[in-house]
């Protein structure tokens, strides 16, 4: 009887060891899958996250982050649909053209890009700076009036794709250079300004959405 009990204990120990090994294998496999899931979601979140102001920032810097965020979301959404103009370019143009949303044109016409003409029959005259023969001049011009920022971005991308950028430009430096070469702005330093803004605020992170 004693020998039988020893065999039973040995058999039970073997079964227990096998169970532990099986559970450890499941843990390792499941843990690996869990780590991969977490990392995939982290990378996706980093691509789409908005710019978060730090606690030590000045009121002006916080306003700048708010402006970036306000333009980034619709810019990314529009780009997902049409792949016409990189979000980094859209945001940088809005910053440069509207002076971080402080321009009269943006405040009164929801037009952060300085697009002239009319939008669905809506237009308004605003003072603006133009470069003529290398010299800056102040003139009045008619600009498009939009109902909201999303409409402005959608129209901006359509205009840029039609007149200033060829299809499938996925490098923001190339896009900035082409915008200047094709006459989007008369400022001779326009491309450099866009690239500088994109680099300073890491706006190209929005291009991966």
C-alpha positions in Angstrom: 0.0 0.0 0.0 2.9 2.4 0.8 4.4 1.8 -2.6 1.2 2.5 -4.4 0.9 5.8 -2.5 4.4 6.8 -3.7 3.5 6.1 -7.3 0.4 8.2 -7.0 2.4 11.1 -5.5 5.0 10.8 -8.4 2.2 10.8 -11.0 0.5 13.8 -9.4 3.9 15.7 -9.3 4.4 15.1 -13.0 1.0 16.3 -13.9 1.5 19.4 -11.7 4.8 20.2 -13.4 3.2 19.8 -16.9 0.4 22.1 -15.9 2.9 24.8 -14.6 4.9 24.6 -17.8 1.7 24.9 -19.9 0.6 27.9 -17.9 4.0 29.5 -18.2 3.9 29.0 -21.9 0.5 30.6 -22.1 1.8 33.5 -20.0 4.8 34.1 -22.2 2.8 33.9 -25.5 -0.1 36.0 -24.1 2.4 38.4 -22.5 4.2 38.8 -25.9 0.9 39.5 -27.6 -0.1 41.9 -24.9 3.2 43.8 -25.3 2.8 44.0 -29.0 -0.8 45.2 -28.7 0.3 47.9 -26.2 3.2 49.0 -28.4 1.1 49.1 -31.6 -1.5 51.3 -29.9 1.3 53.5 -28.4 2.8 54.1 -31.8 -0.6 54.9 -33.3 -1.4 57.3 -30.5 2.0 59.1 -30.9 1.2 59.7 -34.6 -2.2 61.2 -34.0 -1.9 62.8 -30.6 -2.4 66.6 -30.4 0.3 68.9 -29.1 0.1 69.1 -25.3 1.3 72.3 -23.6 3.7 71.9 -20.7 2.8 73.4 -17.3 5.8 75.8 -17.5 4.8 77.3 -20.8 3.8 81.0 -21.2 0.3 82.1 -22.1 1.5 82.8 -25.6 3.0 79.3 -26.0 -0.2 77.7 -24.7 -2.2 79.7 -27.3 0.1 78.5 -30.0 -0.4 74.9 -29.0 -4.2 75.4 -29.0 -4.0 76.9 -32.5 -1.9 74.0 -33.7 -4.4 71.5 -32.3 -7.4 73.4 -33.8 -5.9 73.2 -37.3 -4.3 69.7 -36.9 -7.5 67.7 -36.4 -9.4 68.9 -39.5 -6.2 69.0 -41.6 -5.6 65.3 -40.8 -9.2 64.3 -41.4 -9.2 66.0 -44.8 -5.8 64.5 -45.7 -7.1 61.0 -44.8 -9.9 61.5 -47.4 -8.1 63.1 -50.3 -4.3 62.9 -49.7 -3.8 66.2 -51.4 -1.8 68.4 -49.0 0.3 67.2 -46.0 -1.2 68.2 -42.6 2.2 69.6 -41.7 2.1 72.0 -44.6 -1.5 73.0 -43.9 -0.7 73.8 -40.2 2.5 75.6 -41.1 0.7 77.7 -43.7 -2.1 78.6 -41.3 0.5 79.7 -38.7 2.5 81.8 -41.2 -0.4 83.3 -43.0 -2.6 84.1 -40.0 0.1 84.8 -37.4 -1.1 82.1 -35.2 -4.7 83.0 -35.8 -4.4 86.6 -34.8 -4.9 88.1 -38.3 -8.0 90.1 -39.1 -8.6 87.8 -42.0 -8.8 84.7 -39.8 -10.8 86.4 -37.0 -13.4 87.8 -39.4 -13.4 85.4 -42.3 -12.2 82.0 -41.0 -9.5 82.3 -43.7 -6.1 81.3 -42.2 -4.4 80.8 -45.6 -4.8 84.1 -47.3 -6.7 82.6 -50.2 -8.1 85.4 -52.4 -11.4 85.4 -54.3 -14.8 84.3 -53.1 -16.2 81.2 -51.5 -19.8 80.4 -52.5 -20.3 84.0 -53.3 -18.8 85.2 -50.0 -15.8 87.7 -50.1 -14.4 90.6 -48.2 -11.7 93.1 -48.6 -8.7 93.1 -46.2 -5.3 94.8 -46.1 -2.4 92.5 -47.0 1.3 92.6 -47.7 2.5 91.6 -51.2 6.1 91.6 -52.6 6.5 93.5 -55.8 9.9 93.4 -57.4 11.3 92.2 -54.1 9.8 95.0 -52.1 7.0 94.6 -49.6 3.9 96.7 -50.3 0.6 97.0 -48.4 -2.6 96.7 -50.5 -6.2 95.8 -50.2 -7.5 92.6 -51.7 -10.7 90.5 -51.8 -10.4 87.3 -49.8 -12.6 84.3 -49.4 -15.0 84.1 -46.4 -15.6 80.7 -44.9 -18.3 79.5 -42.5 -15.7 77.6 -40.4 -12.1 76.4 -40.3 -12.9 72.9 -41.6 -14.5 74.4 -44.8 -11.4 76.6 -45.2 -9.0 73.7 -45.0 -11.1 71.6 -47.4 -11.2 74.5 -49.9 -7.5 75.3 -49.4 -6.4 71.7 -50.2 -8.5 71.7 -53.3 -7.0 75.0 -54.5 -3.5 73.9 -53.7 -3.9 70.5 -55.4 -5.3 72.1 -58.5 -2.9 75.0 -58.9 0.2 74.7 -56.9 1.1 71.0 -56.0 1.3 67.9 -58.2 -0.3 64.7 -56.9 1.4 62.5 -54.3 3.9 64.9 -52.8 4.7 63.3 -49.4 7.8 65.3 -48.4 7.0 68.6 -46.6 10.3 70.2 -47.8 9.4 69.4 -51.4 5.9 70.7 -50.9 7.1 73.9 -49.4 9.5 74.5 -52.2 6.9 73.8 -54.9 4.4 76.2 -53.2 6.9 79.0 -53.5 8.0 78.1 -57.0 4.5 77.9 -58.3 3.5 81.2 -56.9 1.3 80.5 -53.9 2.9 83.4 -52.1 5.1 86.3 -53.2 7.3 86.2 -50.1 10.8 85.1 -51.4 11.4 83.3 -48.0 8.0 81.6 -47.9 9.3 78.0 -48.3 12.0 78.6 -45.6 9.4 79.9 -43.2 7.2 76.9 -43.7 10.0 74.4 -43.2 11.3 76.3 -40.1 7.8 76.3 -38.5 7.4 72.6 -39.3 10.8 71.7 -37.7 10.4 73.9 -34.7 7.0 72.5 -33.7 7.5 68.9 -35.1 4.4 69.3 -37.3 5.5 66.4 -39.5 4.3 64.1 -36.8 0.8 64.7 -38.1 1.7 63.5 -41.5 1.7 59.9 -40.3 -1.7 60.3 -38.7 
